Amino acid sequence: MTFLATEVTKRLGIRLPILAGGLMWLSDADYVAAAAHAGGMGFITAASFPEDDQLIAEIARARDLCGGLPFGVNVSMLPKLVPGEKTEDIFRLIADQGVSVIETSGRNPEPYIPLLKDLGLTIIHKVPAVRFAVKAQSVGVDMVTIVGAECGGHPGMDMIGSFVNAAMAGEDISIPFLIGGGIGHGSQIIAALAMGASGVVMGTRLLVSDELNAHSDYKQAIVNATERDTVLTMHTVRNTVRTLANETTQAVAKMEADNPNVTIADLMPLVSGKIGRNAYATGDVSKGLLSAGHALGLTKAIKPMAEIYAQLEAEATAALVRLKSVQTE
């Protein structure tokens, strides 16, 4: 039985309007299967599996673990993650493996829309502001995710909060849209739906799930952190990122403050994704840009994904009851 039937739940064939967004180095078959069995939908990050045979194997593993439940693949179209000349090949590979839903991000998807439509893929394009969602809608994507300034990872340059994004999108977007950024409580799901969204996307809130293949010390650090423990860096190179505050963020902030003309090449020894990947493997969170958003304030314990989703559903149900209590005849 569907809880909160929306365009997202109906089109994707899921019970809850909660998507587990793609997380670099972390979104694998175990992650998406846990989300699927919990009632939502997750996305394998294609860039985490740079060789074709690795991605094919991971999709096959996800299919087995999901047991017929839907999952998708995240494709970052940033050249530094998926080289431009390979992006079309990645899309074809995903479709060939029987996946029907993709989460795209990084740049305007317009050049790829004809191919994606021909491949029969449902396109959920992720953007950091409503103005980009309007553009994505105009070029033919099926759904858009709008992530606010509170999100972990890349909130864009506009830094508009999720609450404002949701209200604006309710006015400007006619295709189904989802809200991300700082989402980690069931009451926020109800608020997003009330403003016109068809669902939400979560990342930070799910970093404490048992099924996430990261060191237990990393997960405990996420539990211990609060909403005040994130930092924005890399604004000077127009690649703003919100991450867990640590030695690396201090060093990057100093480089940016000391040299307004700093380049991404200058920062790379500190911000390389390989450094962050090491933190997930070792549990040492002192180094690397480790994406985390304001939903850190809602990560209270390490739990199975199913329990996290069940808690979100219970919170959403309680929020609906509160709404009904203030309604008048």
N, C-alpha and C positions, 0 to 999 in steps of 0.2 A: 504494500500500500504506500502510495507516495505521500510524503510529508511536505507540505508547501509546494504544490504543483506550479511550476513556472515554465516559461519558454525554454529555459536551460534544462530543467529536469526532463521535459517532454522531448526536446530535440536530441539530447544526449542519452536518454534512456537511463537516468539515474534517479535515486530516491530523494536525495538531499541536494539543494542548490549550493553546494560547497565544493569548489575545485581546489585541489592541491597543486599549486603552481609549480612550474619547473624550477629546480634548484641546481645550480651548477655543481657538478661532482657528487651530488647527493640523490638526485631523482633517478632511481633505477627501478628495476622490476619489483623489488620488494616494497618500495615506497608506493608505486602506483597500485600494486595489488592490495596493499593495506587500505589505501583510500577507496578502492573499488568495493572491497568487502565491507567497508564501514558505511557505504551508501553514497559516496561521492565519486569523484573522478580525478585521477592524477596524470601527470605528464612526464615521461622520460625526457631528459635533456639530451638532445642529439649531440651537442658539443662535448658532452662528457664521454662520448664513445667515438673518437675521431676516425677510426678505421671502419669501413663499411661492414666488414664481417663482425666487428664488435657490436655495432648497432643492430645488425640483423639478429645476432644471438641474443641480445638483451630484449628485443621486441618479442622474440620467440619465447624467452623465459617468462616475460610478463604475460603473454597470452596463456601459457600453462598455469601460472599462478592465479590469474584472474578468473579462469574457468568460465569464460564466456561473458564476463562483465566488461564494460567498456573502459578503455584507457586511451590516452593520446600521446603525442610526441611534441616536445617543445623544440622549436627551431629559432635560434637567434640568428638574425640576418646580418649581424655585425661582421664585417670582413675579418676582424681579428679572431673571431671564434669559428665561423664557418666561412672559409674563403669564398668570395663572390662567385667564382667559376664553378664551385661545388654545390651552391645552394639549390639549383634546380635538380641536380642529381640526388641530393638528400630528399627532396620532396618526392621524387619518383620512387626512391628506395622505400620510403615510408608507405606510400600507396601500394607498392608491390607486395609489401608484407601484410597487407590487409588492415592497416590502421586507417581509420576514417576521419579522425579529428586531430587537428594540429593547433598548437599555440605558437603564434609568431610574434616577434618583437625585433626592435633594433633599428628599423628604418621603414620607409613607406613601402607597403607590399604591392603597390599597383603593378609594377612590371611582372609580377608572378601570378596575378589573379587569373588570367586566361588558362595558364597551365594548371593551377590548383583546381579550378572549376572542371577542367577536362579530366583531372585525376579523381574527381568526385570527393575531394576533401572538404570537410567543414572547417572553416577558418575562424579561429578566435584570435584576433589581433590585440596585443597588449600595448597600451600607450600610457604616457605619464601626464596627460592633460586632455580635457574635453575637446579642445580645438583639434588635436590630432585624431581623436575619435570621430569627429565630424568628417575629417578627410578620409579616414579609413572606411567609414560608412559609404561615402560617395564613390569609392573605387570598387565596392562590391564585397567586402568581407561579410561573413555571416553573423558574427558577434564581435563585440569589443570588450576588453577589460581595461578599466581606467584605474591606475594605481596612484594614490595620493602621496603627499610629502612624507607621511608617516611610514612608508614602506621601507623594508630592508632592500638593499641593492640599489637600483638606479631610479630615483624619483623624478628625473628630468631637471630642467632648469627653472620651470615656473614655480615649483614648490607650492602647489595648491593642495589644501587638505582634502581628505576623502569625503568628509561631510559636505563640503561645498561642491566637489566634483559630482557627487551623487545627485544633488539637487539640480545642478546645471545640466547634467546628462539627461535627467528626467524631462527637461524642457527641449533639449536639442537633438537627442538621439532617438530614432524610431526603430532601429534594430535592437535585438536583445543586448543588454549590456550588463557587465559585472563590475563590482567595486572591490578593489584591493587596497592595501596600505593601512596597517594598524588594525586589521580585522582579526579578532581573536575571541569574541564572545558572541553567544547566540543572540543577544539583544541587538547587536549591530547588524545581524542578518536581517532581522525584522525591520530595522530602521532603513536599511538599504532597499529592501523590497518596497517599503512604504513610499520611497522617493522614486520608484520606477524601475529599479534594478531587477534583473531576473536571477541574480545569484551573487556570490562573493568568491574571491580567490584568496587563499591563505598561503603563507610561506613560513614566517617566523613562528606562528603558533604551533606548527607541526614539526619544528626542529627537535622537540622533546618526545617524539613518538618512538616507541620501542623499535619499530621496524626500520627506522632511519639508520643506514649503515655508516655511523659515525661513532667515534670513541665515547665511552660513557662519561669521561671527564669533560668533553666538549658539551655534551648534553647537560651535565650538571652546571657548567658555567652559564648556559642559557637559562636554566632554572634560577640560578642565583642572581642573574642580571635583572635590572629593572628598566622601566621605560626611559630612565635618565642616562642609561649606559650606552647610548649610541652617539656616533659622531658623523658629521658630513665632511667629506674631503673631495678633492679632485675637481672642485668647482672651477679652478683656474684653467683647466684643460677641457672644460665644457663636458665633463663626464661625471657629474656629481654622483657620489655613492654614499649610502648610509650603512655603516657597519658598526660592529661591536668596538667600543673604545679599548685601545690597547697600545703597546709600544709603537706599532707600525703607524697607527693613526696619528700619534703624537709627532712622529718623524715626518710624515707626509705633510701634516699641517704646518710644521716649521719650514719645510722646503717651500711650500706655497707662499707662506708669509714673507720669507726672505727673498724670494725671487718671483715676482708677478709674471715673468715670462717663462716660467718653468714649462717643460714639455713632457709629454707622456713618456718619451724615451728616458728623460731624467728620472721619472718616478718609477719606471718599470722594475728596477732592482728591489723596490719595496713592495710594489703592488701586484707582482706576478701572481697569477692564479695558482701556480704550483705551490707557493708559500701557504696560501689558504688551504689548499688540499691537504697539506701536511698536518695542519691543525685538526682536520677532521679525522685523520688517521692516528694521531698521537694524543690528542686531547689538550695540547698546549695552545691556548688561545692568546698568548702574548704577542704573537706575530701573525701578519697577514691581514688582508682586508676581508673580514668575515661578515657577510651580509646579515643584518639583523635590523628589525624595525621596532616601532613603539609597542607592538604587541608583546614585546618582552615582559611588559607589565602583567601579562595574562598567562605566562608560561610558569605554572606553579609546581609541576611535578612531571617526571618521566612516566609516560603511560603508553599502553597499546593505542594504536591509531583508532581502533573501534571505540575505546573509552573516551577519547578526545571528541570524536564525532558525536557520541551519545551525550556527552556533557553539553556540547553546542546545541544539540537538538532540544535537550531539556531546558536550557537557558532561553532558546527561542520560543519554546512553548510557554514558559513563564512570562515572557515579554508579551506574547499575544493575550494571555490572561489579564495582564495589567492594562493593556489597551482596551479590552472589553469592559473592564471595571470602570473606565472613565467615559465610556460612551453613554449618551443620554438618548432617550426615546424621542 
